[in-house]
Amino acid sequence: MPHIETNAIHEGIEIDNTFNSVTTPIYTSSTFTLTDLGKTKAGFNYTRSGNPTRKALEDNLALLENGKMAAATSSGMSAIMAVLSLLSAGDHLIAPLDIYGGTYRLFSLIAPKFGIEVSFLQNPNDLAELKAELKPNTKMLWIESPSNPLLKLTDIKAVCNESKSEKNDLIIVADNTFMSPYFQNPLDLGCDIIIHSTTKYINGHSDLVGGIVICKTEELGEKIAQIVNCMGLAESPFDAWLALRGVKTLSIRMQAHEKNALQVCEFLNNHEAVQKVYYPGLSSPEQFELAKQQMRGFGGMLSFELKPEKYDINVFFSKLKYFKLAVSLGGVESLIAQPWSMSHASMNEEARLKAGITPNLIRLSVGIENVDDLIADLDSAFQNCCC
Ligand SMILES: Cc1ncc(COP(=O)(O)O)c(C=O)c1O
């Protein structure tokens, strides 16, 4: 079996049979001529339901995640909406409290409008808490590991085994955006579905918004394809092409992100302005063991708490040159954010504090610039933001 570096470049990418082009052409056509009534060439008749450029991306990512079928969507949120639409009124969904703020907003504000009941877990690794939440109508369990923004790891295998032993028809979904298939494959750990915001590491250049749903079985894949078609959630051919171009360099980008993040993490851990650093696997020996078991690396995301009484967070942000104050993550450029007022502002204050998100928590998406320049940038901003 070829390795991920090779598969990322070659899998799902068929030779274009018109001109033998090496890269996948962008088929912008909204519709495709039928060869006969009811007959299509290669299964495509309308771009909302299927498109050759999008299919290349779907086949490629399905293989990288060891899934059977994938559907590329217009955003990470539309991928999550497609998965949520597998549920019906009266069904129950369990999700952790410490998740991406937009996912929390969808689950807490929109899902109940469709009659879906949602419970949030304080600690997804607490199997007793999880079991206590499993009810006869529980149909779906959501996992985000590492979590956004506190980078906590969920023991995916243990959670899948334990919850499936209680309810074997449970659909377990993992948001694998932070790790990408380069570092983690949740379908191999017992999940049924994976979603990614391809806006992030998959594309890697901060120039598209997209998502993908990858299913372990064809049965689930067909259901998702039907939902994406019915609800009009599919990704545009141009954006699918951009994502496909991004995947080709996923491996080298992820290596570079991680190499830089480890050094930034070490610098922050030793800096007197920093109260606490959150990096996947580093919060405790158990989390470190878990990281080694279920991931092939630690990734490029980290968070830290600035000592609030001594340093002014606004001044700190304003003194940075390379870390741009912006939401999103996973691009080649370094970004910095305050989850409290940015990615997680849609959670009410109580929920944010309960999840451990404070105003002095800062999240970094460490890019692939020269790490000495990144550390010098942070160091000079710390020096210039004392209260
Ligand atoms: C972990 C995670 N999942 C899902 C999303 C939603 O993706 P999108 O912004 O592409 O809709 C995000 C966005 O930041 C995210 O961080």
PDBQT file of the ligand as one rigid body, heavy atoms in Angstrom, charges set to zero:
ROOT
HETATM    1  C1  LIG A 401     -12.621  22.351  14.157  1.00  0.00    +0.000 C 
HETATM    2  C2  LIG A 401     -13.497  23.092  13.178  1.00  0.00    +0.000 A 
HETATM    3  N1  LIG A 401     -14.542  22.453  12.618  1.00  0.00    +0.000 NA
HETATM    4  C3  LIG A 401     -15.364  23.080  11.744  1.00  0.00    +0.000 A 
HETATM    5  C4  LIG A 401     -15.179  24.403  11.390  1.00  0.00    +0.000 A 
HETATM    6  C5  LIG A 401     -16.127  25.082  10.427  1.00  0.00    +0.000 C 
HETATM    7  O1  LIG A 401     -15.529  25.198   9.172  1.00  0.00    +0.000 OA
HETATM    8  P1  LIG A 401     -15.866  26.349   8.102  1.00  0.00    +0.000 P 
HETATM    9  O2  LIG A 401     -15.413  27.641   8.692  1.00  0.00    +0.000 OA
HETATM   10  O3  LIG A 401     -15.095  25.914   6.896  1.00  0.00    +0.000 OA
HETATM   11  O4  LIG A 401     -17.328  26.343   7.879  1.00  0.00    +0.000 OA
HETATM   12  C6  LIG A 401     -14.103  25.103  11.950  1.00  0.00    +0.000 A 
HETATM   13  C7  LIG A 401     -13.875  26.513  11.605  1.00  0.00    +0.000 C 
HETATM   14  O5  LIG A 401     -13.049  27.189  12.181  1.00  0.00    +0.000 OA
HETATM   15  C8  LIG A 401     -13.241  24.445  12.879  1.00  0.00    +0.000 A 
HETATM   16  O6  LIG A 401     -12.208  25.053  13.470  1.00  0.00    +0.000 OA
ENDROOT
TORSDOF 0
